[in-house]
Amino acid sequence: MACAADIIFLKDEKLRILADRIHSIEIKNLGDIQFRSTAEQVVYLRICNNNQQSVKSLLDKSGAAVTKYKNDAVRGPIANLIFIYTETCLNNALQVFNNYTLRRHYLDKLTSHLENLINELDGLDTSNAAAVAALTDRIVHYNEAVINFTKMTESNRASEEFSRRLRNSGVDFPTFVKRHQAHLGFSGPFDKLTDEQKLLVYDAIIEASGRGKVLNHKVLQAIAVPGSYNSNDLKELSILSDIATILLKNAATIAWDVYVRDRPIKEATRDVVVNLAKKGGALLEDIVTAAIVTLEIAEATSLFVTGVGFVAGIIGAYIVGEIAGEVFDAIFGSAGTNPVPNKDHIFYVAAMPDGKREARIVA
C-alpha cells in the first residue's frame, strides 16, 4: 500500500479520468463473477455505473454554482470553496473506499450533503456578515477534516507499533472501542451513542494510535451547532448538516485499520472465499465461516472477517454486496458489539482496483 505522502489530491478533470479508470477496471472484474441471474448482474453493473456518474455529476453541480456566482462578491468565494471541498470528498471516495459497493453508500450520503451546502449558499443572507463568515468557516473546516482523514488512512511508524502492542494485548475490537468511549465519558452501549459521539470515539482511537487528531478545537467549533460545543464536555455536541455521518465512515475505517493492521491474512483465506463465492455468490455467513477455518489468529471471528473483507479486502479480494453499506454501518455503528447482520444475504467476492495507485497513475 502507498504511504500517506503518496496520496495525491487530484483536481476536476483528473478526478473524472480517475473515475473512468476505476470504473473500467471494476466492470472488467465484475465480468469474472458468475451472478445468479442477469437481473442481479444488472444491479451490480448499475451500482458501478452510478459511482462513475456521481463523481461527474457532483463536479458538474459544484462547478455550476461557481459559474452562477462568479460575479457575486459574497457568494462567489464560497462557491469556490464548495467546489474545492467537492474535489476533496471525491478524492476520498475514490482513493479510500476501494470496495465499490461501500463507495456507492458513501457517495449517496455525500451527494445529499453537497446538495444541502449548495442550497444553503443559494439561500444565504449576504447582508448578514456573521452568517457569511460562519458558512465560510464551516466549509473550510469540513474540507480540512476530510483531507486529514484521507491522509490518515495510511499508517506510520508510531501507528504500526501501536497496532502491534494492541494485538499482543489480546483485546477484542468492541473492548478496544469501549475503553476510548469510557475515556470520553460517554456511557451506555456504543450503538446508542449519537453519530457525533461515535465519531469522537473513533477520532480518539486514531489520535491514540499516533496518526494524529482530526477533530481539534477549531474544527469542532466551526462545524458544531451554535451553543452545542463545550471543549470540557462533549456529550451535547451536535454537528451541523449531515457531515457527521460522512466523517464517521472515514473515522471508523481508520480505527479498524489501526486494529487489524498487525493481523496478517494468508492467501489461502483469499482463495477459499473467492472460490466459494465464484459461482452464484454465497451467503455472507458461509463466506465468513469458510474464512474463519483458514485463519490462524485469535481474532478469527465473524466481525473480523466481515470487517476486513469489506474495508481492507482479503489480500485484494473484497466482499461486495448490494447492502454492504448498511452492513458496514451496522458493524461500526455498534463497534462490533452486535452480531454481524444479514448473514443470510448473498454476497460476492471480487478484486477491486487500488484507488490510490490509480490516482498516482492519473497524476
C-alpha positions as CSV (number, residue, x, y, z in Angstrom):
1,M,0.0,0.0,0.0
2,A,1.1,3.6,-0.5
3,C,2.3,5.7,2.3
4,A,0.5,8.9,3.3
5,A,2.9,11.0,1.4
6,D,1.8,9.2,-1.8
7,I,-1.8,10.3,-1.5
8,I,-2.5,12.7,-4.3
9,F,-5.4,15.1,-4.3
10,L,-6.5,15.3,-7.9
11,K,-8.4,18.2,-9.5
12,D,-11.6,18.2,-11.6
13,E,-10.5,16.8,-14.9
14,K,-8.1,14.3,-13.5
15,L,-10.8,13.2,-11.0
16,R,-13.1,12.4,-13.9
17,I,-10.3,10.4,-15.5
18,L,-9.7,8.5,-12.3
19,A,-13.4,7.7,-12.0
20,D,-13.3,6.4,-15.6
21,R,-10.2,4.3,-14.9
22,I,-11.6,2.8,-11.8
23,H,-15.0,2.1,-13.5
24,S,-13.3,0.4,-16.4
25,I,-11.3,-2.0,-14.1
26,E,-14.4,-2.7,-11.9
27,I,-16.5,-3.6,-15.0
28,K,-13.8,-6.0,-16.1
29,N,-13.5,-7.6,-12.7
30,L,-17.3,-7.9,-12.3
31,G,-17.2,-9.8,-15.5
32,D,-15.4,-12.6,-13.7
33,I,-18.3,-13.0,-11.3
34,Q,-20.9,-15.7,-12.1
35,F,-24.1,-14.0,-11.0
36,R,-27.1,-16.0,-10.2
37,S,-29.1,-14.2,-12.8
38,T,-28.9,-11.5,-15.5
39,A,-31.1,-9.3,-13.4
40,E,-28.7,-9.5,-10.4
41,Q,-25.8,-8.7,-12.7
42,V,-27.6,-5.6,-13.9
43,V,-28.0,-4.5,-10.3
44,Y,-24.2,-4.6,-9.7
45,L,-23.4,-3.1,-13.0
46,R,-25.8,-0.2,-12.2
47,I,-24.0,0.4,-8.9
48,C,-20.7,0.6,-10.7
49,N,-22.1,2.9,-13.4
50,N,-23.8,5.1,-10.8
51,N,-20.5,5.6,-8.9
52,Q,-18.8,6.9,-12.1
53,Q,-21.7,9.1,-12.9
54,S,-22.0,10.5,-9.4
55,V,-18.4,11.8,-9.5
56,K,-19.0,13.7,-12.7
57,S,-22.5,14.9,-11.5
58,L,-21.1,16.3,-8.3
59,L,-18.3,18.1,-10.1
60,D,-20.8,19.5,-12.6
61,K,-23.2,20.7,-9.8
62,S,-20.5,22.4,-7.8
63,G,-19.0,23.8,-11.0
64,A,-22.4,25.2,-11.9
65,A,-22.5,27.1,-8.6
66,V,-19.1,28.6,-9.3
67,T,-20.3,29.8,-12.7
68,K,-23.6,31.1,-11.2
69,Y,-21.9,33.2,-8.6
70,K,-18.7,34.2,-10.4
71,N,-19.8,37.9,-10.3
72,D,-21.1,37.7,-6.8
73,A,-18.6,39.2,-4.4
74,V,-20.0,37.4,-1.4
75,R,-21.3,34.0,-2.7
76,G,-18.6,33.6,-5.4
77,P,-15.7,32.9,-3.0
78,I,-18.0,30.4,-1.0
79,A,-19.0,28.7,-4.2
80,N,-15.3,28.2,-5.0
81,L,-14.7,26.7,-1.5
82,I,-17.6,24.3,-2.1
83,F,-16.0,23.2,-5.4
84,I,-12.6,22.6,-3.7
85,Y,-14.4,20.7,-1.0
86,T,-16.2,18.6,-3.6
87,E,-12.9,17.7,-5.1
88,T,-11.5,16.7,-1.7
89,C,-14.5,14.5,-0.9
90,L,-14.3,12.8,-4.3
91,N,-10.6,12.0,-3.8
92,N,-11.6,10.5,-0.5
93,A,-14.4,8.4,-2.1
94,L,-12.2,7.1,-5.0
95,Q,-9.0,6.6,-3.1
96,V,-10.2,5.4,0.3
97,F,-13.2,3.3,-0.4
98,N,-11.9,0.6,-2.8
99,N,-15.0,-1.6,-2.2
100,Y,-17.3,-0.1,-4.8
101,T,-20.5,-1.2,-3.0
102,L,-19.4,0.7,0.1
103,R,-18.4,3.6,-2.1
104,R,-21.9,3.7,-3.5
105,H,-23.3,4.2,0.0
106,Y,-20.7,6.9,0.8
107,L,-21.5,8.7,-2.5
108,D,-25.2,8.7,-1.7
109,K,-24.6,10.4,1.6
110,L,-22.1,12.8,0.0
111,T,-24.5,13.8,-2.7
112,S,-27.1,14.8,-0.2
113,H,-24.6,16.7,1.9
114,L,-23.2,18.7,-1.0
115,E,-26.6,19.5,-2.4
116,N,-27.6,20.8,1.0
117,L,-24.5,23.0,1.1
118,I,-25.3,24.5,-2.4
119,N,-28.9,25.1,-1.3
120,E,-27.6,26.8,1.8
121,L,-25.4,29.0,-0.4
122,D,-28.4,29.9,-2.6
123,G,-30.4,30.9,0.4
124,L,-27.6,32.8,2.2
125,D,-28.5,36.2,3.5
126,T,-25.5,38.1,2.0
127,S,-26.2,41.1,4.2
128,N,-25.6,39.1,7.3
129,A,-21.8,39.2,7.8
130,A,-21.9,36.7,10.7
131,A,-23.8,34.1,8.6
132,V,-21.5,34.6,5.7
133,A,-18.4,34.1,7.9
134,A,-19.9,31.1,9.7
135,L,-20.7,29.3,6.4
136,T,-17.3,30.1,5.0
137,D,-15.6,28.8,8.2
138,R,-17.6,25.7,8.3
139,I,-16.8,24.7,4.7
140,V,-13.1,25.4,5.3
141,H,-13.1,23.1,8.3
142,Y,-15.2,20.4,6.6
143,N,-12.5,20.4,3.9
144,E,-9.7,20.2,6.5
145,A,-11.3,17.3,8.2
146,V,-11.8,15.2,5.1
147,I,-8.3,16.0,3.9
148,N,-6.8,14.8,7.2
149,F,-9.0,11.7,7.4
150,T,-7.9,10.8,3.9
151,K,-4.2,11.2,4.8
152,M,-4.7,9.2,8.0
153,T,-5.9,6.1,6.1
154,E,-2.3,5.1,5.8
155,S,-0.2,4.0,8.8
156,N,3.0,5.5,10.1
157,R,5.8,4.0,12.3
158,A,4.1,5.1,15.6
159,S,0.8,3.6,14.5
160,E,2.4,0.3,13.4
161,E,3.9,0.0,16.9
162,F,0.5,0.8,18.5
163,S,-1.2,-1.9,16.4
164,R,1.5,-4.4,17.4
165,R,1.0,-3.7,21.1
166,L,-2.7,-3.8,20.6
167,R,-2.5,-7.3,19.1
168,N,-0.2,-8.5,21.8
169,S,-2.6,-7.3,24.4
170,G,-5.3,-9.7,23.1
171,V,-8.1,-7.1,23.4
172,D,-11.0,-7.5,21.0
173,F,-12.4,-4.7,18.9
174,P,-15.5,-4.0,21.0
175,T,-13.5,-3.7,24.2
176,F,-10.9,-1.6,22.4
177,V,-13.6,0.9,21.4
178,K,-15.3,0.7,24.7
179,R,-12.1,1.9,26.5
180,H,-11.9,5.0,24.4
181,Q,-15.6,5.6,24.8
182,A,-15.3,5.5,28.6
183,H,-12.3,7.8,28.5
184,L,-14.5,10.4,26.8
185,G,-17.2,9.9,29.4
186,F,-19.9,8.5,27.0
187,S,-21.9,6.0,28.9
188,G,-24.2,3.2,27.7
189,P,-23.9,0.9,24.7
190,F,-21.9,2.2,21.7
191,D,-24.8,1.7,19.3
192,K,-26.9,4.1,21.4
193,L,-24.5,7.0,21.1
194,T,-25.1,9.8,18.6
195,D,-23.2,9.8,15.3
196,E,-21.2,12.7,16.7
197,Q,-20.2,10.8,19.8
198,K,-19.2,7.7,17.8
199,L,-17.2,10.0,15.6
200,L,-15.4,11.4,18.6
201,V,-14.6,7.9,19.9
202,Y,-13.1,6.8,16.7
203,D,-11.2,10.0,16.3
204,A,-9.7,9.4,19.8
205,I,-8.6,6.0,18.7
206,I,-6.8,7.5,15.7
207,E,-5.1,10.1,17.9
208,A,-4.0,7.4,20.4
209,S,-2.6,5.3,17.6
210,G,-0.2,8.1,16.6
211,R,-1.7,9.1,13.3
212,G,-2.9,12.5,14.6
213,K,-6.1,14.2,15.5
214,V,-8.7,15.5,13.1
215,L,-11.5,16.9,15.3
216,N,-9.5,19.5,17.2
217,H,-11.0,22.5,18.9
218,K,-11.0,24.8,15.8
219,V,-12.7,22.2,13.7
220,L,-15.4,21.3,16.2
221,Q,-16.1,24.9,17.0
222,A,-16.6,25.6,13.2
223,I,-18.8,22.7,12.4
224,A,-20.9,22.4,15.6
225,V,-24.4,23.7,16.0
226,P,-24.0,27.0,17.9
227,G,-24.2,26.5,21.6
228,S,-23.7,22.7,21.5
229,Y,-19.9,22.6,21.7
230,N,-18.1,22.6,25.1
231,S,-14.5,21.6,24.9
232,N,-14.7,20.3,28.5
233,D,-17.9,18.3,28.0
234,L,-18.6,16.8,24.6
235,K,-21.8,15.0,25.5
236,E,-24.1,17.6,23.9
237,L,-22.1,18.2,20.8
238,S,-24.2,18.4,17.7
239,I,-22.7,18.9,14.2
240,L,-24.4,21.0,11.6
241,S,-25.7,19.3,8.4
242,D,-25.1,15.6,7.6
243,I,-21.3,15.7,7.7
244,A,-21.1,13.6,10.9
245,T,-22.4,10.6,9.0
246,I,-19.8,11.0,6.2
247,L,-16.9,11.6,8.6
248,L,-18.0,8.7,10.7
249,K,-17.4,6.3,7.8
250,N,-13.8,7.6,7.4
251,A,-13.1,7.5,11.1
252,A,-14.4,4.0,11.5
253,T,-12.4,2.8,8.6
254,I,-9.2,4.2,10.0
255,A,-9.9,2.9,13.5
256,W,-10.5,-0.5,12.1
257,D,-7.2,-0.3,10.2
258,V,-5.4,0.5,13.4
259,Y,-6.9,-2.6,15.0
260,V,-6.3,-5.1,12.2
261,R,-3.0,-3.6,10.8
262,D,-0.8,-6.2,12.6
263,R,-3.0,-9.1,11.9
264,P,-1.9,-10.7,8.6
265,I,-4.1,-12.9,6.5
266,K,-2.7,-15.6,4.2
267,E,-3.5,-16.1,0.6
268,A,-5.3,-19.4,1.5
269,T,-8.1,-17.3,3.0
270,R,-8.5,-15.3,-0.1
271,D,-8.5,-18.4,-2.3
272,V,-11.2,-20.0,-0.1
273,V,-13.6,-17.1,-0.2
274,V,-13.0,-16.4,-3.9
275,N,-13.8,-20.0,-4.8
276,L,-16.8,-20.2,-2.5
277,A,-18.4,-17.1,-3.9
278,K,-17.4,-17.5,-7.5
279,K,-20.5,-19.4,-8.7
280,G,-23.6,-17.5,-8.0
281,G,-22.3,-15.8,-4.8
282,A,-22.7,-17.2,-1.3
283,L,-24.4,-16.4,1.9
284,L,-22.4,-13.9,4.0
285,E,-22.4,-16.4,6.8
286,D,-20.9,-19.1,4.6
287,I,-18.2,-16.8,3.3
288,V,-17.3,-15.8,6.9
289,T,-17.3,-19.4,8.2
290,A,-15.1,-20.6,5.3
291,A,-12.6,-17.8,6.0
292,I,-12.5,-18.4,9.8
293,V,-11.4,-22.0,9.2
294,T,-8.3,-20.9,7.4
295,L,-7.3,-18.2,9.8
296,E,-4.5,-19.0,12.3
297,I,-5.1,-15.9,14.5
298,A,-7.0,-15.4,17.7
299,E,-9.2,-12.8,16.1
300,A,-10.8,-15.3,13.7
301,T,-14.4,-14.1,14.2
302,S,-17.4,-13.1,12.1
303,L,-16.7,-9.4,12.9
304,F,-13.0,-9.7,11.9
305,V,-13.7,-11.5,8.6
306,T,-16.6,-9.2,7.6
307,G,-14.7,-6.0,8.5
308,V,-11.6,-7.0,6.7
309,G,-13.5,-8.3,3.7
310,F,-15.5,-5.1,3.4
311,V,-12.9,-2.5,4.3
312,A,-9.4,-3.7,3.5
313,G,-10.1,-6.7,1.3
314,I,-8.7,-10.2,1.9
315,I,-5.5,-9.7,0.0
316,G,-7.2,-7.7,-2.7
317,A,-10.4,-9.7,-2.7
318,Y,-13.3,-7.7,-1.4
319,I,-16.7,-8.9,-0.1
320,V,-19.2,-7.0,-2.2
321,G,-22.9,-6.8,-1.8
322,E,-25.8,-4.6,-2.7
323,I,-26.3,-3.9,1.0
324,A,-22.7,-3.7,2.0
325,G,-23.1,-0.1,3.1
326,E,-25.9,-1.0,5.5
327,V,-23.9,-3.9,6.9
328,F,-20.9,-1.6,7.4
329,D,-23.0,0.9,9.3
330,A,-24.4,-1.8,11.5
331,I,-21.0,-3.2,12.4
332,F,-19.2,0.0,13.0
333,G,-22.2,1.8,14.4
334,S,-22.2,-0.8,17.2
335,A,-18.4,-1.1,17.3
336,G,-18.8,-4.8,16.7
337,T,-20.9,-5.5,19.8
338,N,-24.0,-6.5,17.8
339,P,-24.0,-9.7,15.6
340,V,-23.0,-9.3,12.0
341,P,-26.3,-8.6,10.3
342,N,-27.8,-10.1,7.2
343,K,-25.8,-13.3,7.3
344,D,-28.4,-14.8,5.0
345,H,-27.9,-12.3,2.2
346,I,-26.0,-13.3,-0.9
347,F,-22.6,-11.6,-1.3
348,Y,-19.8,-11.9,-3.9
349,V,-16.1,-11.7,-3.7
350,A,-14.2,-9.7,-6.4
351,A,-10.9,-7.9,-6.9
352,M,-11.1,-4.2,-6.8
353,P,-8.7,-1.6,-8.1
354,D,-6.5,0.3,-5.7
355,G,-7.8,3.9,-5.9
356,K,-4.5,5.4,-4.6
357,R,-2.4,3.6,-7.1
358,E,-4.7,4.6,-9.9
359,A,-4.6,8.2,-8.7
360,R,-0.8,8.2,-8.9
361,I,-1.0,7.0,-12.5
362,V,-3.5,9.7,-13.5
363,A,-1.5,12.4,-11.8
